[in-house]
Every structure is written in structure tokens, then in C-alpha cells.
Amino acid sequence: MKKNILTTVIFAVMGCLLASCFGDLDTMPLDNNQLVGEKVYSTADGYTGVLAKCYGSLILTGQKGGDGGDGDIEGANEGYSGYVRLMFYLQELSTDNFLMPSSSNGLRKCLNLQWDASNTSVIRWTYQRLYMSIAYSNELLRECTEEKLKSRGLWSQLGSECNAYRAEARFIRAYCYATLCDLFGAVPYIDEKTGVKDIPEQWTRKQIFDYAEGELKAIAKDLKAPGANVYGRVDQVAAWFLLARMYLNAQTWIGEDRYTDALTYAEKVISDGHYPLAADYRTIFLADNDKCKEIIWPLVQDGEKAQSSAGTNFYVKAFVNGPMNELYQTGVGSRGWGNVRAKTTLVDAFDADDVAFDTADTWGNQKKDKRAQFMTALPNQVKETWDAKEAMTSTFTCGYGYIKWRNVTQDDHLPTQGDAYSSIDFPLFRTGEAYLIAAEAILRGAQGGSKEEALRYVNEIRERAYMSGKYAKAGVRSDVSGDITISDLTLDFILAERQRELASELVRRTDLIRFGKFTKGHNWDWKNGERLGTDVDDHFKLFPIPQTEFSNNPGLKQNDGYAK
């Protein structure tokens, strides 16, 4: 079993937090098993449990685990409303990567880029979950102070960890605000000083960006040194990575050229060395990826102690169906749902001769690019995501499966936790992306970097993908290097390489917007409801502030293009 902040502590104190966007910890307990208020903060484990809840709010869905009820967000479908599943709908389903035929909870509107402010539940739940995580972080910051720890007799136990706990809560809060900045633009601001009855002020997109940036820099000295924290918790490298990602998008988000800063922080991640590239790309997405040194910030899942249908459980089960398990070891047996498939644009991003699934080579060892992980071997399966009548269908034979997520270990065995729930940790931040951030920043004009340096970064990623050079491994094809030349290295190539490297890792919508190819100039299956896709209005570059928020805060300004 994985040892980390979630699995060792969180269920001991899970009842401490009531299901509410703002987690009222002063409410009296409903029964003697539910810890709230002063009871939570009477022990060191209680404090660690609240910190675990800050982390867990981004991977778990409620107080009981396994969609067992008492969900975090009132009125939400617990399975649908977990963070990484919601982000898949907004960041992947709306792009040239993946398709789901479902129309429930606003999924068809996300697929077609036809959402609005009133009837797309998954947009509303994403907004609420991010603010819920902010609220949990604020709660810890209110209670984890020297004064309160001393008054509770806990300073001797927690005093040495107080600054680190606070820094991590501020990091999670900054991450949530950066994500809100990306998805929604100008949003309300709350911190640990905001009162229950206060009406939050809506900050501009630049104010939100500047705040998140400032927080990440301010906590640098208090975060643990690189590689020094407990698995599942962040350290200084995570802050560098988030800054690099924010700076890469600054031109799009706030109209500022921060590419030199993006390069600086991406190179800090790369050169630090505590999170080196994995020797085999495929191991990043397996049930024992807690052994993968490349992952900077994992969102921890465990098939026994941190169960959820909304985390990587979704990334395995939704991407496969039962018959696939007869062709390779999925790690979920017959439990696959089979309701996600790759769009033709994702398949076409790879060389055609790398796409086919070989039942005699289920890991794709003989492919050139080992990232080309598709299921093409089901009877009558075709690449197109439409049937003979050119209609979208729920039949899984229309469209290829995408199988880089496998709930098995590197030796192709089921994890000891079993196959009911996934034990794959979600790699929210990993070093491979830092290489591509650095290369793109250079191509966009970052000072201090050369095109030759950018080429080295890209070729490092590609050599790892092709398992050539220093990444060669016995029994695995390595005769094609994957290297490109400097004349091949363009921004369009970077966008395509990011698709190959990062598909399903929750950045594709952001990437397409940054490259000016989200709403116009690039189409894909079912964009705007058309089989081959058509352009949509530019207001879809931001999601709407959910309509429900205006009843609580009538002073909010809606994003352009959406009715208030």
C-alpha cells in the first residue's frame, strides 16, 4: 500500500469536514464519530488531516470514499464531480483529443463547444470544487498559527512544521486561483480573512494572476526543499513548475510577455534533478507510479484507502470496455465503462504505422513512438467517431480507445489493492512538460535561450518516447531515434508534440487557446456539433461564471458572450 499523506491520515479524520463549499468547521457534530471545530484541532493528527483534506479535495469526492455518499458538493453527482474528472470534461473533451457520446450533466455541450451559464453542470461543479479547495486551505491558514498552536498545547509537536503546512495550503490555494484564472478569467477573491457573511469582490484576471504569482514567490522559503517532503505533498519544485506554466500562458491570460520567466522556472525544474525524466514513458501512468521519479505533484489514488470514481479510476474505466481486458491487462477486468474514445485528430498526431494494437505486443514495445497507445483490435473497430450514417454513436467500435492509463504495475500485475478501484496516482505536474515549456518559451522569444537549446529539450522528450539512445532497453525497439532537425522545430511542431506527450493530462484546451487554435483555425470531430467540426465564437475561450453564483453575489460581472 502506498504511504503518503492521504492514505495514512485522511480517513482517520475524514469526518472533520462537512460537505459544503465553505466547510463550516464550527458546526456541532451530527454524531460522536464526526469531528468538527475544536475537536479537530485538539491533536496534531487533526491538523495533518485538515492538510490532507486540502490535498484530497483535488482527487477524492466525499467523506466516505468510493462514491459512498456524503459528497463534497451539495447536489452534485459524486462520481462526476471529482476534480480531475471535471477537468477532463473542460480541458480534454472540448478539444481535439477525446469524445464521449453522453449528454448528461452538460457533457454534450462541452464536446460541441456550445455551453452556456445556466445548464452545464460540470462547469458549475468545477467552479465550486476549486473554491471548496480554496476554502479548505483558508481554514487551515486560520487555525495553523503559532498563537493557536500554543493555546492548544500543540506547538511542541507542530511548531517545526507550522510554516511548511501553511506554505502548502497557500500553494494549493494559488494553484486553484491560477486554474480559475485560466478557466473563468475574472473571479471572486476570498482568503483566510474573509468572513462568512462577506460578499467577495470580483478581481480582474490580472489581479488573480498577480496574486497567485505573488503567493508562489512568497512561500518559496517555507516550502520543503526539493525532494524533501512526504510523497503526495508539494515542495519548492512544484512552485517553480506552476510559475513556469503560468508565465507561458501570461500573454493569453493577461496580455503580458513573460516567456523569459517561463524559461527560467522551467529550467530550474529541469536542472534541479530531483525529478528526472522516467526512463520509460509508459511507467508514468501505472498503478505503481509512486515509484516514478518524474512526477513532481501526484494526486494520490489508492484502490483501498483513497477510492474514487472520479480520479484515475475514470481514466481507466471510461477509456476501456470489458472486451478489451481479453486483449491486454487493463487492471479493471470487466468493470470498464467504455464511454471515452480518441478523436481522429489525436490518432492522426502519430505515425499511422504506430497506431495499430498488436495482440502479441500489448505494451507496444515494437512501436517507434511508445506514446502511441491505442486500442484498435476490437471487432469491426474503425478510427472514425461516427457510424455508417455519419452519426455519433455509443458503440465503442466507432473510434479508437486510448490506453496509456493501466491499473497494473510495471511487471503487468494487478496492484495488491485489486481491480475494483484504480491505484494510479494522477501526475498533475511532471518534468516532461517542463522540457516542452522551456522549448516553447524559447521559440516565443525568451531571452537567454537558443533554438539549439530548444531542439535539445524537444529531442530529449522524443528520444525517451522512442526509447532510443540512453533510453534504449533490452527487448524494446530502439532503432529509430525520434530526433528532429532544427528546421523541423516550429511552434506548430511544439503544439503537436504536446498533444502526443500530454494527451489526457488536462492542458489541451489551454494549449489550443495559447496557440490561437481553439475557437478558429483548427477543427476536429463534433466541434460546434458538426461531424468534421466548424469554427465557434471567441467567447468560448472562457467558461461562464455559473448562473447560480449571481444569486449569492449579484454584483458579479459575467464573461462576455454569456447572458447574466
N, C-alpha and C positions, 0 to 999 in steps of 0.2 A: 504493500500500500504506500502511496506517495505521502511523504512527510512535508507539510507546508502549513502556512498559517490557516488555511481553510479547514483542512481535514483534521487537524489536531485540536482546534479550538472552537470553530464556528458552531457546531451543533451542540456544544455544551451550553452555549448562551444564545442560541438562535431565537429563543422566545423573548429575548430582551427587547426586540424591536417590533412594534405593531405595524401592520400593513397600512401605510399611509405615506403620501408623498413627502410629508414633513416630519415623520417619525416622532410623535409626541411621547418622549420618554418620561414625562412626568405623570402620565395617566396611571391610575392604580391598576394592579394586575387583575385580570379576569379570573385567574385561579392561582393556586400556590406554586404551580410549575412555571409560571410566566414571570420572568424577572424584568422589572422596569425601574426607572428612576434611580434612587439611591441604592437599591439592592444591586443593580448592575455595577455601580462604581464603588462598591464596598470591597472588591477584590481586584488584584492585578489581572487575573484571568478575565474579569468582566471588561476591563479596558481593552485587553487584547481581542476579546470577542467583538467589541464595537468596531475596532480597526478591521477585523476580519469581515464584518458586515459591510464596511465601506468597499473592500475589495470584492466581496461576494455579490454585491448588488449588480456587478457587471457580468456575472456568469450564472448565478442562481436566480430563482424566480419567486421564492416564497419562504415561509418559515418551517415547512415540513420536509422539503426535498422531494424530488421525483414527481412534481406536479401534484403533491398530496393535499393541496388546498391551502387556505390562508395565504394567498398570493400577495406579492408586494404592492401591486397596483390595483386599487379597488375597481371592480367591474371589468377587468381585462381578462382575456383568456390566458391562463398562466403559461401554457406551453408556447403560445405565440409571442408572449410579451417579454421574453428574456432578451438581454441586451444584444448579444451577437447575432441572434436570430432576427431581431428587428433591424439591425444594421445591414444584414444580408438583404432584406427586402428593399431598403432605401439605397444602399451602395452597390449592390450587385444585380438585383432583379431589374432595376431601372436602366441597365446598361447593356452593352454588347456581350455580356458574359453568360447569363443564365435565364432560364424560363421556368415558370410554374403556371400551370393552367388554372389554378384555383382563383376564384373571385371573392372568397371570404375575407372579411376584415380589411378590405381595400387593396388586396394583392393585385387584382387585375388592373387597378388604376396605377399602381406602382409599375407594373410591367409595361403598360401602354403610355406612361408619362401623361396621365390625364387626371391627376389627383386634384382635390380642392381642399378647402379649410374645414369642411364640415363632416365628411363621411369617409375618411380614410383612417381607420382605427390604428393601423400600425404606425402612422406618422405621429398621432397623438400619444401613443404609448411610448414611443422613442423619446419624445419631448419630456414626458412625465418621468421616465426612468432616469434620464440624465439629471433632472432636478432632484429626484429622490436620492441619487448618489451624492449630489452636492449637499443635500440636507443632512445625510448621514455624516459626511465629512465635517460640516459645520458643527454638528452635535459633538463629535469627538473634540474639536478645537475648543468648544465652550468648556468642556469638562476636563480636558487634559492640560491643566496648567499647574505651575508649581504651587500656587496658593491652594487649589482644590486637592491636589495630591497630598499635601502636608496636612490639610484639615481632615482628611480621611485616613491618615496614618499609612499612606502608601508610597511616600517619597523615597524611602529607603529601598523599596522594591522596584519602583518605576522611574525614579528621578533620572537615572542614567539613560533611559530610553525615551523620556518625555519629548525631547526635541526631535528625535527621529520619528516618533509616532505622529507628531504634529506636522512634520515635513511631508510625510507620506500622505496624510489626509489632505494637505494643501496641494500636493501633486495630483491626486485623484480629482480634486475639485478643479484644478487648472485643466486637466485633460478633458473633463466634462464641458467646461466653458469653451475650450478650443473646438470641441466637436459641435457644440451648439452654434458657434461662430460659423463653422463650415456648413452645417445643415440649414440653419434658420436665420443667420445673419444677426440682426439687432434683437437682443433678448433681454428679459428682466435680470437684474443682478441681485443676488442675496448672498450674505456671508454670515459668519457666526454672530454678528451683532444685530442682524435683522430680527425684529420682534415678530411674534405670531400674528399680531394684528396689523403689522406694517404692510403697506402696498408697495411692492418692489418697483423701483424705477427701471424703465427700459433703457438700456445702454445701447449706444451705436455699435456697429460691428467693429469699428476701430477700438472703441473703449474696451470691448470684450477681449479683443486680440491683445491689446496692450496690457490688460490686467493679467491674462494667462501668462504672457511673456514675463511680466514682472515677477509673478509668483514663482515661476520656474527658476529664475535667476536668484531670487531672494532665498530660496530653500537649499541652494547648492551646497552650502557648508554643513547643513544639518542632515541631508540625506546620507545614507551609508555609502562608504567608498565602493568603487566598482567591484562587484562580485562578493561583497561582504555581508549581504543581507540574507535572510531566510528565503528559501525558494518560494516564489509566488509574490514576493514583495519587491518594490522598486528600489533602485539605488541611483547614483548620480548619472549613470549612463542612460537610464530611462529619460531623465530630464533633458540630456543632450539630444537624444533621439527625437523627443517631442518638439523641441525647439527647431531642429533641422526640418522636420515635416511642416511645422507652421511657417517657417521662413520660406520654404519652397512654394507655399501657397499664398504668401503675403500679397503678391501682385494681384492675384484674383480676388482675394478677400477684402483687402483694404487699399489697393492701388499703390503699394509700395514695393520697390525693388529691393528684396532682401536676399538675393541669391548668394552673395558673398557670405552672409551669415549662415545660410543653409549649408554651404560647402564647409565652412569652419566647423560647425557642430556635427555634420555627418562624418567628417574626417576624425573628429575626436572619438566618435563611436568606433570607427574602424581601427584607428591606431592604438586605442587603449588596450585591445587584445583580450579582454575578459570574455568577450562573446564572439569567438571566431566563427567563420562560416562552417556549417556542418559539412563533413566530408561527402555525405550523400544527401541530396535534396529531399529524398523521399522520407527520410527519418524524422524530418521536422513535423510530420503530420500523423504520427503513430501513437499508440497507447502508452509507449514508454518514452515519449518525447521530453519527459522531465530530465532525461539524461542528455538532451541536446543542448550543447553549449551556446548555440547561436541565438536562442530565444532570450531576449532582454526582459520582456514582461509577459509572462504567461498568465492567462486566466485559467485557473486550475479547475479541472474536472476530475472526478473520481467515481467509478461505477458503483461504489458502495457508500462513500461518505460525502460526496458532493454531486448528487444526481440532479439532472435537469433535462427536460426535452428541448430546451431552448438553446443550449450551448452546442458543443461539438456533437452531441447526440443527434441534433438536427443535421449537422454537416455530413454525418454518415448515413443516417436512416433516410433522409429526404433525397439523398443523391443516389441511393441504390434501391433495388427492389429484391424480393425474395429469390427469384431465379438467378440473380447474379451470384448469390452465395454458392451456387452449384459450380460456378466457373472460377471463382477465386475466394479467398478467405476475407470476407468483409468485416468480420468481428461483431456482426449483429444478427447473424443467422437469417432466419426468415422474417425478422422484425422490420426489414426495410419498408419504407413508405413509397419510394419511387416516384416522387412528385416534383423533382428538380431534374432538369437536363441542360446540357450545354447548347447555347445558341450557335448557329453556323459560323458566326464571326469569331467565336473563341476557338472552335475546331480549326478554322482556316488560318489562325495565327501560327499554327505549327506546320512543319513539313508534312505533306499528305502521307508519306510512307512511314511516318512515326505515329500516326493516329490509331491504326488498327490494333485491336486487342488480340493477343496471341494466347490461346488457352494453354500452350506449352511454355509460356514465358509470362506468368501472371504479374510479375513485378516490372515488366518492361525492360529487363536487363539488356536486351539486344536492340533496343531503340537507340537512336543517336541522342536525342534530347529526352532525358528521363523525366522531364516535367510533362510530357505529352501523355497524360494518364486518362484514358477514355475507355468506356465500355461500348464496344461496337459489335459484340458477338451474340446478342440475343436474336432469336429467330425473327427474320423479316425487319431487322432494325435498319433505319436509314438516318443519315445526317440531318435532313431537313426536319424542322419542328412543326410541320403541318402534314396532314394526311392527303390522300389522293384527291379529295375535294377542296384542297388548299385551305382547310380549316384547322384551327388549333384543336388538339385532342388530348385526352388524358391517357391515351395508350402510350406506354413508355417506349415502344418501338419507334416512335417519331421523335428523333433527337437522340444524341449520344449521352450516356451517363458520364459523370466526371468523378474519378475515383482516387484522387490523391489523398483523401481522408480515409484511413483504415483503422478500425479499432482492434489492432493487433500489434504485437511487439516486433522488433526488428528481425527476430527469428521466426516470424509468421505464426506465432502462437497467440491464443486468446490471453488477455490480461487476467490476472488472478481474480479481479473483480467481476469477471464474467461478461456476458454479452447483452444483458438487459439494458444497460446504460453505457454511454461512452466514457472511456477513461483518457481521452486525448485532451491535453491542455491546449487551449487556443492561443497561438502565438501572436498576441496583439502587436508587439514590437519585435522585430528581429533584424539582425545585422545585414542580411541580404538586401533589404530595402535601403539601408544607409548607403550601400555602394551605388545604387541607382539614383538616389537623391544627389549624391556627390557628382555623378556624371552629368545628370540633367542640369544641375546648378551651373556647372562649367559651361555647358553648351548655351545656357541662357545668359552668360556674360559674367559669372562670378570672378572676382579678382583673385589672383593667386593660384589659379589652376589652368592647366593647359589641355588642349584637346587630346594630346598623347596620354595625359593622366586620366582623362575621362575614358579613353579607349581601354586603358588597363583595368579600370574598375568594371566596365561592361564585360570585358573578356574574362575577368576572374569569375563573374557570375555565370557566364556561358560555359567556361571550362568545367565548372562544378556541375552544371546541368548536363553536360555531355560526358562527365566523368572521365576527362582526358587529362594529360599532363600529371600533375601531382595528385589529382583526384582519381587516377586510374585504380581499379580494383580487380582482383582476380575473378574471372567468370563474368565480368560485366564489359560490354562493348566500350572501347575507348579509342577506336581508330580515327574518329572524327573529332577535331578539337572544339568546334563551335566558334572559334575566334573569327572576328570580323576585321576588316581593314578600316583605316581612318576615313576613307571615302564613303564607307557604309554608315558611319556614325552620324546620324541626324536625329533631330527631335522626334520625328515620326518613328524612327527605329526605337528610340527610348520608350515611347508610348507602347509600341508593340511588345517590347521586351518586358515592360512592367506587366502587361497582360499575361504573358507566359509565366512570369515568375510569381506574380501576386494574385492570380485569379482566386476568388472566394475569400480574400483576406481584407475585405472591407475598405478598399481605397479606389475602386474603379470609377465610380461617379465623380469623385474629387479629381481624379486624373483627367478624365474626359473634359471636365469643365476647365481645368487649368490649360489644357491643350486646345481649347476652343472647339471641341467636337462632341459636346453633349447634346445640345439642342439642335444644332445645324451643322451641315458639312460632313456628316458621317451617320449612316443609318444601319439598322440591324433588325432582326426578326421582331415583329409586332410593336415596334416603336410607333406611337400615335395610333395604335390599333390596326396597323396595316401589316400584311404578311411580310413584306420586304422593308417596311419602315419608311416613314417620312419625317420631315423636319417638324419641330414643335416651337412654340413661342419661348423666348429667352427667359420669361419669368419663372420657368421650371428649374432654373439654376439654383433657386432657393425653395425650400419647402415652406408651406404656410404656417404661421403661428396657429395652433389648433383653435378652432372656434370656441371650444369650451373655456379657454383661458380668458376670454373677454368678459364673461360674467363675473369673474373674480377680480379682474383688473381692466375696467372699461377704458382706461387711458392708453392701453396698448395700441401701437400702430401696426397694422397688418402689412405684410410684404406686398410689394407692387404686383398687380395681376390677380390678386385674390380678393374676393368680397369679404368685408369685415363681418 
